[in-house]
Amino acid sequence: MKRQIAERSGRDGEKRAAAWLRLKGWSILGSRVKTPAGEIDLIARRGSLIAFVEVKWRRKSEDLDHAIDEYRLSRVVAAAEAVAHKYALNGEDIRIDVILLAPGSFPRHIANAYQP
């Protein structure tokens, strides 16, 4: 039961993050994109930039500081590498972003969260 609640909360967070990105001028190219290396929560485009976005939802904003780490980012990077060729068809720049969400707080968008 706990897993189902967490899954539902995660999906709600992804929908909120997608809506927020749209308000900021992004187009959503994909959501919950499954790859052999893992899942990408959102794939978004703005101009000539493609962002592979990891979304983290927490019940308390103070928990957001520990919601993402290098291990989780490396999984998103591996998943993005598996499908980047399908989205960046014309030499677009790509990056890994993170959006952190919690009730009562504005989304925290960490652009270019992974820099090897």
Secondary structure, DSSP 8 states (H G I E B T S, - for coil): -HHHHHHHHHHHHHHHHHHHHHHTT-EEEEEEEEETTEEEEEEEEETTEEEEEEEEE-SSGGGGGGS--HHHHHHHHHHHHHHHHHH-TTS-EEEEEEEEE-TTS--EEETT----
